Amino acid sequence: MNARFSIVALAVAALLGFVRSPALAQYSTEFTPAKLLKQGTTTHAIAGSGTVVVQVQVNADGSHKATKVLHSTNSADNAAAMDIAQSSSYRPAHRGATPVVSFYDFTLKFNGKSVATTPSESSGLPSSGNLSPAAASVASLIRQGQYQQAVSKAQGALLSSPGDDSLRQMLGIAAFDAGDYTTAAGAFDKVGTIGTPFRPIAARSFAAAAVRTVQSNPTQALGYAQKAVALDSGPNSRFALGVAQLANNDVAGALTSLKAAHDAAMADPKVPVSSKVNIDSELMQAYLANHDTADAQAMAAQIKQLDPNSTAGSQAMAASLIKAGSAAADAKDTTTALNDFDQAAAAGDPKLAVTANTLAAFAIARSAKPDYKRMQAYAEKALATAPNDAAANFAEGIALTAQWSSSHDDATKKRAAAALDKADQQAKADGNEAMALQIETFVKKNLNASPSQSGGGS
C-alpha cells in the first residue's frame, strides 16, 4: 500500500472503536405485576359473607379503573366490592424499569357485615412506630404511590440526618419503586444493617444496578452483585453476579453463577420466558468466552425453544465472533479475522451482519497487501442491508478511492466521492463527529489529490 494511503490504517483503527458490539443481555425485561398499596372503603351496605374478585385496570401513571366483577359467590356484595376496588390505590406493573398498563385481580372477602383487609404490597413497609419521623413521612408518600416525591423528600432529609438508617432505607425503597435502581442500590449500600423487611427489595436493587453499571464500572457492579447474592441467592441475584464476573474476566466464576441462575429459573414456572432467555444469552456468552462452542450452541437452541422469535442466541454468537475477529485483525491475521466475520454475518442477526461485513472490509484494508475489490465486496454486503450505514459507506469509499488511484477512472472517482460524502453526512447525523473527521481527512489526503500524487493502492 502506498504511503499516501497510510491514513487508511489509522482510520480503520479508529473505526473499530466506533462499531460497537451489542450490550450485554440484561434481566431488564422481567415483568413485575401491579400491586395493591392501600385498600379503599365503600359507602355501599355489605349484604353478607362471600368472595368477590374485581378486575382493576392499573395504568402506567398509577391511575386505575375497576372494570368488572370476574367472580362472585354473593352478587349482593358486588357493588361494595367495586367501590372498594375503585377507592384503593395501586402501584403500576413494570416491564423492567418501565411502568406499563396491566390488570390487577382484587380478591375481596366479606364476613357478615364487614370486609377483611387485604394485606398491601407496599414493599414490606413497617409501621411508623419503627421509623424516624422523617422516614415515616417518606413511607407515607410511598404508600400513596408518590415515589419521586418520596425520593426527593428522603434525599433532602438525609442532608441534615445522614446517620438515619431508617430514612436511608426508605430512600432505597422509594427509588426502587420509581425504577431508579442505581439510586436505590446506592442508598442501601450506605446502610449498616439492612432490616429484614427490606432485604428482598435491597437485593433486587443491587442486582439491577449491577447489570446497569457493568460496562461503565465493572468493579462496582461486581460489588453490588455480591451484595445481592448475600441478601437473596435467587436467580436474579445469581444472574447479576454472573454478568459482573464475566465483565471482570472471571469466566469460571461467571459460568458457576450463570449455571445456578439458569437451573433455578428453569425449575420455576413463575420466572418469565423473557428472563429465562436473558439468562441463557448471558450463559451462552460465558461458554463462548470459555471457548466451549458445543454448550454455547446448546444454549442457542434452548433460547429458540423458549422463544422461537428471539434473536438473542444469534446475537450472542455473532457478538463473540466479532470480538474474536477484531482481535485477529489487530494481530494482522486477516485470514482468521475474515473467517470469524463471515461466521458472524451468517449467524442470523441483520444488524450484526452489517457490523461483521464492515469490519471484514476494514480488516482487508489493514492487511499487508489489501485487495480493494474484495474490500468493496464486503462493504457492499453491509450496504445491501443498511444502505445508510456511515462505516459501511466509508469502507466503500476507501475501496473505490484505492481503485481510482490505480485506474485513474473518473467514474470510479465519482462513486468514491459519493460514498465518502454519504458516509460523512451520516456520521454527522449520528452525532459521530470523530468518524466524520476521519472521513474528511481521508478525502483531503487521498480523493482530492491527483492520481499521481495519491499513488496506486496495491
C-alpha positions in Angstrom: 0.0 0.0 0.0 1.4 3.4 -1.0 2.5 5.8 1.8 -0.3 8.2 0.8 -2.8 5.5 1.9 -1.3 5.1 5.4 -4.3 7.1 6.7 -6.5 4.1 5.8 -4.8 2.1 8.6 -5.3 5.0 11.0 -8.9 5.5 10.1 -9.7 1.8 10.4 -8.1 1.5 13.8 -10.3 4.4 15.0 -13.4 2.9 13.4 -13.0 -0.3 15.3 -14.0 1.8 18.4 -17.0 3.3 16.6 -18.5 0.0 15.5 -19.8 -1.5 18.8 -20.9 -4.9 19.8 -24.4 -5.2 21.3 -24.9 -4.5 25.0 -24.9 -7.4 27.4 -28.1 -9.3 27.7 -30.0 -7.9 30.7 -32.5 -9.2 33.2 -34.3 -5.9 32.4 -37.5 -7.3 30.8 -38.7 -9.0 34.0 -42.4 -8.3 34.5 -43.4 -7.1 37.9 -47.2 -7.2 38.3 -49.4 -4.4 39.7 -49.6 -4.2 43.4 -52.2 -3.1 45.9 -50.8 -0.2 48.0 -53.8 0.7 50.2 -57.3 -0.9 50.4 -60.2 1.5 49.9 -63.6 1.8 51.6 -67.2 1.6 50.5 -70.4 3.6 51.1 -72.5 0.6 50.0 -74.0 -1.8 52.5 -72.4 -5.2 52.8 -75.0 -7.8 52.2 -73.3 -10.8 53.8 -70.5 -13.3 53.6 -68.9 -14.1 50.2 -65.9 -13.6 48.0 -65.8 -11.2 45.1 -62.9 -10.8 42.6 -62.8 -7.5 40.8 -60.7 -6.8 37.7 -58.9 -3.4 38.0 -57.1 -1.8 35.1 -54.0 -0.1 36.5 -52.4 2.4 34.1 -48.7 3.2 33.8 -49.2 6.5 35.7 -50.9 4.8 38.7 -54.4 5.8 37.8 -56.9 3.0 37.7 -60.4 1.8 37.0 -62.4 -1.1 38.5 -63.7 -2.6 35.3 -65.8 -5.6 36.2 -66.5 -8.5 38.6 -64.7 -11.6 37.5 -66.1 -13.9 40.1 -68.6 -13.7 42.9 -70.1 -16.0 45.5 -72.6 -13.4 46.7 -73.7 -11.0 44.0 -75.3 -8.7 46.6 -71.7 -7.8 47.6 -70.6 -6.8 44.1 -71.4 -3.1 44.4 -69.4 -2.8 47.6 -66.5 -4.7 46.1 -66.4 -2.5 43.0 -66.5 0.6 45.3 -63.6 -0.7 47.5 -61.6 -1.6 44.4 -62.1 1.8 42.8 -61.2 3.7 46.0 -58.0 1.7 46.6 -54.5 2.7 45.4 -52.1 0.6 43.3 -48.5 0.5 42.1 -48.5 0.0 38.3 -46.9 -3.1 36.8 -43.4 -2.7 35.4 -41.6 -4.3 32.5 -38.1 -3.9 33.8 -37.9 -0.3 35.0 -40.8 0.9 32.7 -44.3 1.2 34.1 -46.9 -0.5 31.9 -50.7 -0.9 31.8 -51.9 -4.2 33.3 -54.8 -5.7 35.2 -54.9 -6.5 38.9 -57.4 -9.1 40.1 -58.5 -7.8 43.5 -60.0 -10.6 45.7 -62.3 -9.3 48.5 -63.6 -11.5 51.3 -66.7 -10.4 53.1 -67.5 -11.8 56.6 -71.0 -11.0 57.7 -71.3 -7.2 57.5 -67.6 -6.5 57.3 -64.8 -6.9 54.7 -61.4 -8.4 55.5 -58.4 -6.2 55.0 -56.2 -7.4 52.1 -52.5 -7.0 53.0 -50.9 -4.3 50.9 -47.8 -5.0 49.0 -46.0 -1.7 49.6 -42.5 -3.1 49.8 -42.9 -4.5 53.3 -43.0 -1.1 54.9 -43.1 -1.2 58.7 -45.4 0.8 60.9 -44.4 4.4 61.5 -43.5 3.5 65.1 -40.4 1.7 63.8 -39.3 4.7 61.8 -37.8 8.1 62.5 -40.3 10.9 61.9 -38.6 11.9 58.6 -38.6 8.2 57.5 -42.3 7.8 58.4 -43.1 10.9 56.3 -41.3 9.3 53.3 -43.1 6.0 53.9 -46.4 7.8 53.8 -45.6 9.1 50.3 -44.5 5.6 49.2 -47.9 4.2 50.4 -49.6 6.8 48.3 -47.6 5.8 45.2 -45.8 9.2 45.1 -42.4 7.6 44.6 -40.5 10.5 43.0 -41.7 12.9 45.7 -40.6 10.3 48.3 -37.2 10.1 46.8 -36.8 13.9 46.8 -38.0 14.2 50.4 -35.7 11.4 51.6 -32.7 12.9 49.9 -33.4 16.3 51.3 -33.9 15.0 54.9 -30.6 13.0 54.7 -28.7 16.2 54.3 -29.4 17.0 57.9 -29.7 13.4 59.2 -27.0 11.4 57.3 -26.9 8.7 60.0 -30.6 7.9 59.9 -30.6 4.3 58.5 -34.4 4.0 58.5 -34.6 7.1 56.3 -31.9 5.8 54.0 -33.8 2.5 53.7 -36.9 4.5 52.8 -34.9 6.2 50.1 -33.9 2.8 48.8 -37.5 1.6 48.6 -38.8 4.8 47.1 -36.1 4.8 44.4 -36.7 1.1 43.7 -40.5 1.7 43.3 -39.6 4.7 41.0 -37.5 2.4 38.8 -34.2 4.1 39.7 -32.3 1.0 40.8 -28.9 2.7 40.8 -30.0 5.3 43.4 -31.8 2.5 45.4 -28.6 0.4 45.4 -26.5 3.4 46.4 -28.9 4.1 49.3 -28.9 0.5 50.6 -25.1 0.3 50.2 -24.7 3.0 52.9 -27.0 1.3 55.5 -25.1 -0.5 58.3 -27.5 -3.4 58.7 -30.4 -3.7 56.2 -33.7 -4.5 58.0 -35.3 -7.9 57.3 -38.4 -6.5 55.6 -36.2 -4.5 53.2 -33.7 -7.3 52.3 -35.7 -8.6 49.2 -36.0 -5.0 47.8 -32.4 -4.3 48.5 -31.3 -7.5 46.8 -33.2 -6.6 43.7 -31.9 -3.1 43.7 -28.3 -4.3 44.0 -28.8 -6.9 41.2 -30.5 -4.4 38.8 -27.8 -1.7 39.5 -25.1 -4.3 38.9 -26.4 -5.1 35.4 -26.9 -1.5 34.6 -23.4 -0.4 35.6 -21.4 -3.4 34.4 -20.0 -1.8 31.4 -19.3 1.7 32.9 -17.9 0.4 36.2 -17.4 -3.4 36.3 -15.7 -3.3 39.7 -18.6 -1.6 41.4 -21.0 -3.8 39.5 -19.3 -6.9 41.0 -19.5 -5.5 44.5 -23.3 -4.8 44.0 -23.9 -8.2 42.6 -22.1 -9.9 45.5 -24.3 -8.0 48.0 -27.4 -9.0 46.1 -26.4 -12.7 46.4 -25.7 -12.2 50.1 -29.2 -10.9 50.6 -31.0 -13.3 48.2 -29.3 -16.1 46.4 -32.1 -16.5 43.8 -31.7 -16.5 40.0 -32.0 -12.7 39.7 -29.0 -12.2 42.0 -27.0 -15.0 40.5 -27.6 -13.7 37.1 -26.3 -10.2 38.1 -23.2 -11.8 39.7 -22.5 -13.9 36.6 -22.8 -10.8 34.3 -20.4 -8.9 36.6 -18.0 -11.7 36.8 -17.9 -12.1 33.1 -17.2 -8.3 32.7 -14.3 -8.7 35.1 -12.9 -11.6 33.1 -13.7 -14.2 35.7 -15.1 -16.7 33.2 -15.0 -19.7 35.6 -16.9 -17.8 38.3 -19.4 -16.5 35.7 -20.1 -20.0 34.5 -20.8 -21.2 38.0 -23.1 -18.2 38.8 -25.0 -18.3 35.5 -25.5 -22.1 35.6 -27.0 -21.7 39.0 -29.3 -18.9 37.8 -30.2 -21.0 34.7 -31.1 -24.1 36.8 -33.2 -22.1 39.3 -35.0 -20.2 36.6 -35.8 -23.3 34.6 -37.2 -25.0 37.6 -39.5 -22.1 38.5 -42.6 -21.7 36.3 -43.1 -18.2 37.7 -40.0 -16.9 36.0 -41.0 -15.1 32.8 -39.7 -16.6 29.5 -38.0 -13.3 28.7 -35.9 -13.6 31.8 -35.0 -17.2 31.0 -33.9 -16.1 27.5 -31.7 -13.3 29.1 -30.1 -15.8 31.4 -29.4 -18.3 28.6 -28.0 -15.5 26.4 -25.5 -14.5 29.1 -24.6 -18.1 29.9 -24.0 -18.6 26.2 -21.6 -15.6 26.3 -19.8 -17.3 29.1 -19.5 -20.5 27.2 -18.1 -18.7 24.2 -15.6 -16.8 26.4 -14.5 -20.3 27.6 -14.2 -21.5 24.0 -17.0 -24.0 24.6 -18.8 -23.9 21.3 -20.9 -27.0 21.9 -22.5 -25.8 25.1 -22.9 -22.3 23.5 -24.8 -23.9 20.6 -27.0 -25.8 23.1 -27.9 -22.6 24.8 -28.8 -21.0 21.4 -31.1 -24.0 20.7 -32.7 -23.6 24.1 -33.3 -19.9 23.5 -35.1 -20.8 20.3 -37.1 -23.4 22.1 -38.2 -20.9 24.7 -39.0 -18.2 22.3 -39.0 -19.1 18.5 -39.0 -15.3 17.7 -35.9 -14.5 19.8 -32.7 -13.5 18.1 -30.8 -13.4 21.4 -28.9 -16.6 20.6 -27.7 -15.4 17.2 -26.8 -12.0 18.7 -24.6 -13.6 21.4 -22.9 -15.9 18.9 -22.3 -13.1 16.4 -21.0 -10.7 19.1 -18.5 -13.3 20.3 -17.3 -13.9 16.7 -17.0 -10.2 16.0 -14.9 -9.8 19.2 -12.6 -12.7 18.1 -12.4 -11.4 14.5 -11.4 -7.9 15.7 -8.7 -9.4 17.9 -7.4 -11.4 14.9 -7.4 -8.3 12.7 -5.4 -6.5 15.4 -2.9 -9.3 15.2 -2.7 -8.9 11.4 -4.2 -12.4 11.0 -6.5 -11.4 8.2 -7.5 -15.0 7.2 -8.7 -15.8 10.7 -10.4 -12.4 11.0 -12.3 -12.8 7.8 -13.4 -16.3 8.8 -14.7 -15.1 12.1 -16.5 -12.1 10.5 -18.1 -14.4 7.8 -19.4 -16.7 10.5 -20.7 -13.7 12.5 -22.5 -12.4 9.4 -24.1 -15.8 8.8 -25.3 -16.1 12.4 -28.7 -14.6 11.5 -28.8 -11.2 13.1 -29.1 -8.5 10.4 -27.6 -5.6 12.4 -24.6 -7.6 13.5 -24.2 -8.9 9.9 -23.7 -5.3 8.9 -21.1 -4.8 11.6 -19.3 -8.0 10.7 -19.1 -7.3 7.0 -18.0 -3.7 7.6 -15.2 -4.9 9.9 -14.2 -7.5 7.4 -13.8 -4.7 4.8 -11.6 -2.8 7.2 -9.6 -5.9 8.1 -8.7 -6.2 4.4 -7.6 -2.6 4.3 -5.3 -3.2 7.2 -3.6 -6.2 5.7 -0.2 -6.2 4.2 -1.5 -6.4 0.6 -5.0 -5.1 0.5 -7.4 -6.5 -2.1 -9.6 -3.4 -2.6 -12.1 -5.1 -4.8 -12.6 -7.7 -2.1 -12.9 -4.9 0.4 -15.5 -3.3 -1.8 -17.5 -6.6 -1.9 -17.7 -6.8 1.8 -18.7 -3.1 2.1 -21.5 -3.7 -0.4 -22.7 -6.7 1.6 -23.1 -4.4 4.5 -24.8 -1.7 2.4 -27.2 -4.2 0.9 -28.8 -4.5 4.4 -28.0 -0.9 5.7 -27.5 1.5 2.8 -27.1 4.5 5.1 -24.6 3.0 7.5 -21.8 5.5 7.9 -19.0 3.0 8.5 -20.0 0.8 5.6 -20.1 3.8 3.2 -16.7 4.8 4.5 -15.3 1.4 3.7 -16.9 1.5 0.2 -15.4 4.9 -0.4 -11.9 3.8 0.7 -12.0 0.7 -1.5 -13.2 2.8 -4.6 -10.6 5.5 -3.9 -7.8 3.0 -3.9 -9.0 1.5 -7.2 -9.3 5.0 -8.7 -5.7 5.8 -7.6 -4.6 2.9 -9.8 -7.0 3.1 -12.7 -7.4 6.9 -13.0 -11.0 6.2 -13.9 -13.3 9.3 -13.4 -16.4 7.1 -12.9 -14.7 5.3 -10.1 -13.7 8.6 -8.5 -17.3 9.9 -8.7 -18.5 6.7 -7.0 -15.9 7.0 -4.3 -16.8 10.7 -3.7 -20.5 9.8 -3.4 -19.8 7.1 -0.9 -17.5 9.2 1.2 -19.9 12.2 1.2 -22.7 9.9 2.3 -20.6 8.4 5.0 -19.6 11.9 6.2 -23.2 13.2 6.3 -24.5 10.1 8.0 -21.7 10.2 10.6 -22.6 13.8 11.4 -26.3 12.9 11.6 -25.4 10.1 14.0 -23.5 12.6 16.2 -20.2 10.8 15.4 -18.0 13.8 14.9 -14.8 11.7 15.3 -15.8 9.5 12.4 -16.7 12.5 10.3 -13.3 14.0 10.9 -11.6 10.7 9.9 -13.6 10.7 6.6 -12.9 14.3 5.8 -9.2 13.9 6.5 -9.1 10.8 4.2 -10.9 12.7 1.4 -8.5 15.6 1.7 -5.4 13.5 1.7 -6.5 10.9 -0.9 -9.5 11.7 -3.1 -8.8 15.4 -3.6 -5.2 14.6 -4.6 -4.4 13.8 -8.2 -3.9 10.1 -9.0 -0.2 10.6 -9.5 0.0 12.3 -6.0 -2.1 9.6 -4.3 -0.3 6.7 -5.9 -1.7 3.3 -6.5 -3.1 1.1 -3.8 -1.6 -2.4 -4.0 
